[in-house]
Amino acid sequence: MNDPDHTNPSGGTDPAVGGGIVALTLLGTVVFVLAGVLAAIFMGGFMVAYVSISLLEFAFGMLVFALAFLRAVDRSRSETIGVGGLFFGAGSAPRTVRVRLIGSLVVQTVASIAIASTHLYTALAFGVLAPMWSLGLTGLWVAAYGSFPPREFDPRLDRGSERRAKGPGPTDPTE
């Protein structure tokens, strides 16, 4: 379940929680778009910086995506978590947070395509990898602070319940 310190009186998650993740997402988006615009206009050294930023954001985004997934797997023992809720905040993140995180993803995606289309068949195409930054950080925020409904217990799916009901088995060292 969610930490009670992170929930507001209406039962949702407090949008102020996890502000560092949101700020990092927005900062990465601003740096990416600024570097991309400079690379599209001036090429040269700006292209190297843009490709470097794109690859760095892609690698970091992949790592954070994996961490978010593992955190969600842990939470899924007691909560029902869907992919749309985890990586897009659908029904699991406050509107203000979702707008910032998904807005960042949209801006990075549109900017990367627009920048790559200014000079076809150049290294600017690496920019399309960078939106992984926003996707991974969105997943991280939701996995850490998002609200999900509790998982309903189904005894047919609990493999350990049969063993607990039968008691210790013959290979149990407590016999």
C-alpha positions as CSV (number, residue, x, y, z in Angstrom):
1,M,0.0,0.0,0.0
2,N,1.0,3.6,-0.3
3,D,2.7,5.4,2.5
4,P,0.0,7.3,4.4
5,D,2.2,10.3,4.6
6,H,1.9,10.6,0.8
7,T,-1.8,10.6,0.5
8,N,-4.1,13.6,0.7
9,P,-7.5,13.6,2.6
10,S,-9.4,12.7,-0.6
11,G,-7.4,9.4,-0.8
12,G,-5.2,10.4,-3.8
13,T,-1.5,11.0,-3.9
14,D,-0.2,14.4,-2.9
15,P,1.1,16.1,-6.1
16,A,3.9,17.7,-4.2
17,V,5.4,14.3,-3.4
18,G,8.2,13.2,-5.8
19,G,8.8,16.7,-7.0
20,G,12.5,15.9,-7.7
21,I,11.5,13.3,-10.3
22,V,9.1,15.7,-12.0
23,A,11.8,18.4,-12.0
24,L,14.4,16.1,-13.4
25,T,12.0,15.0,-16.2
26,L,11.3,18.7,-17.1
27,L,15.0,19.6,-16.9
28,G,16.0,16.8,-19.1
29,T,13.3,17.8,-21.6
30,V,14.5,21.4,-21.7
31,V,18.1,20.4,-22.2
32,F,17.2,17.9,-24.9
33,V,15.0,20.3,-26.9
34,L,17.5,23.2,-26.5
35,A,20.4,21.1,-27.7
36,G,18.3,19.7,-30.5
37,V,17.3,23.2,-31.8
38,L,20.9,24.3,-31.7
39,A,22.0,21.1,-33.5
40,A,19.4,21.5,-36.2
41,I,20.4,25.1,-36.8
42,F,24.2,25.1,-36.5
43,M,25.1,21.4,-36.9
44,G,28.8,20.8,-36.2
45,G,29.7,20.6,-32.5
46,F,26.1,21.0,-31.4
47,M,25.2,17.8,-33.2
48,V,27.8,15.9,-31.1
49,A,26.3,17.4,-27.9
50,Y,22.8,16.6,-29.1
51,V,23.6,12.9,-29.9
52,S,25.5,12.6,-26.6
53,I,22.5,14.0,-24.6
54,S,20.1,11.7,-26.6
55,L,22.1,8.6,-25.8
56,L,22.6,9.6,-22.2
57,E,18.9,10.2,-21.7
58,F,18.1,6.9,-23.5
59,A,20.5,4.9,-21.3
60,F,19.3,6.6,-18.1
61,G,15.7,6.2,-19.1
62,M,16.2,2.4,-19.7
63,L,17.8,2.0,-16.3
64,V,15.0,4.0,-14.6
65,F,12.4,2.1,-16.6
66,A,13.7,-1.2,-15.3
67,L,13.8,0.1,-11.7
68,A,10.2,1.3,-12.0
69,F,9.1,-2.0,-13.4
70,L,10.8,-3.9,-10.5
71,R,9.2,-1.5,-7.9
72,A,5.8,-2.1,-9.5
73,V,6.3,-5.9,-9.4
74,D,7.0,-5.6,-5.7
75,R,3.9,-3.5,-5.2
76,S,1.7,-5.8,-7.4
77,R,1.7,-8.3,-4.5
78,S,-0.8,-6.1,-2.7
79,E,-2.1,-3.7,-5.4
80,T,-3.5,-4.1,-8.9
81,I,-1.2,-2.3,-11.3
82,G,-1.7,-2.0,-15.0
83,V,0.8,-0.9,-17.6
84,G,-1.3,2.2,-18.5
85,G,-1.4,3.2,-14.9
86,L,2.3,2.6,-14.3
87,F,3.9,4.2,-17.3
88,F,1.3,6.8,-18.3
89,G,-0.2,7.6,-14.9
90,A,-3.7,6.7,-16.0
91,G,-5.8,6.7,-12.9
92,S,-2.8,6.4,-10.6
93,A,-1.2,9.9,-10.6
94,P,-2.7,13.3,-9.8
95,R,-3.6,15.4,-12.8
96,T,-0.9,18.0,-12.3
97,V,1.8,15.4,-12.1
98,R,0.5,13.4,-15.0
99,V,0.3,16.6,-17.2
100,R,3.9,17.4,-16.5
101,L,5.3,13.9,-16.9
102,I,3.3,12.9,-20.0
103,G,3.6,16.5,-21.4
104,S,7.4,16.0,-21.1
105,L,7.1,12.7,-23.0
106,V,5.0,14.3,-25.7
107,V,7.4,17.3,-26.1
108,Q,10.4,15.0,-26.3
109,T,8.8,12.7,-28.9
110,V,7.5,15.6,-31.1
111,A,10.8,17.5,-30.8
112,S,12.9,14.5,-31.6
113,I,10.9,13.7,-34.8
114,A,10.9,17.4,-35.8
115,I,14.6,17.8,-35.2
116,A,15.5,14.5,-37.0
117,S,13.4,15.6,-40.0
118,T,15.3,18.9,-40.5
119,H,18.4,17.0,-41.7
120,L,17.5,13.5,-42.9
121,Y,20.0,10.7,-42.7
122,T,22.2,12.4,-40.1
123,A,23.1,11.7,-36.5
124,L,20.1,13.8,-35.5
125,A,18.0,10.6,-35.8
126,F,19.5,9.5,-32.5
127,G,17.2,12.0,-30.8
128,V,14.2,9.6,-31.2
129,L,15.7,7.5,-28.4
130,A,15.7,10.3,-25.8
131,P,11.9,10.1,-24.9
132,M,12.8,7.0,-22.9
133,W,14.0,9.5,-20.3
134,S,10.5,10.8,-19.7
135,L,8.8,7.4,-20.0
136,G,11.2,5.9,-17.4
137,L,10.9,8.7,-15.0
138,T,7.1,8.7,-15.3
139,G,7.1,5.0,-14.4
140,L,9.5,5.7,-11.5
141,W,7.2,8.4,-10.1
142,V,4.1,6.3,-10.4
143,A,5.8,3.1,-9.1
144,A,7.0,5.1,-6.0
145,Y,4.0,7.4,-5.3
146,G,1.1,6.4,-7.5
147,S,-2.2,5.1,-6.1
148,F,-3.5,1.7,-7.1
149,P,-6.5,-0.3,-5.9
150,P,-5.8,-3.1,-3.5
151,R,-5.5,-6.6,-4.9
152,E,-8.3,-8.9,-4.2
153,F,-7.3,-12.1,-2.5
154,D,-8.1,-15.3,-4.4
155,P,-7.2,-18.4,-2.4
156,R,-7.1,-20.5,-5.6
157,L,-4.0,-18.5,-6.7
158,D,-2.2,-18.7,-3.4
159,R,0.0,-21.7,-3.8
160,G,1.2,-21.6,-0.2
161,S,-2.3,-21.8,1.3
162,E,-2.5,-25.6,0.4
163,R,0.8,-26.3,2.2
164,R,-0.2,-24.2,5.2
165,A,-3.5,-26.0,5.4
166,K,-1.9,-29.5,5.3
167,G,0.8,-28.7,7.9
168,P,4.4,-29.7,7.9
169,G,5.4,-32.2,5.2
170,P,7.7,-35.3,5.6
171,T,10.7,-33.3,4.3
172,D,10.1,-30.5,6.8
173,P,13.0,-30.4,9.3
174,T,10.7,-29.3,12.1
175,E,9.2,-32.8,12.3
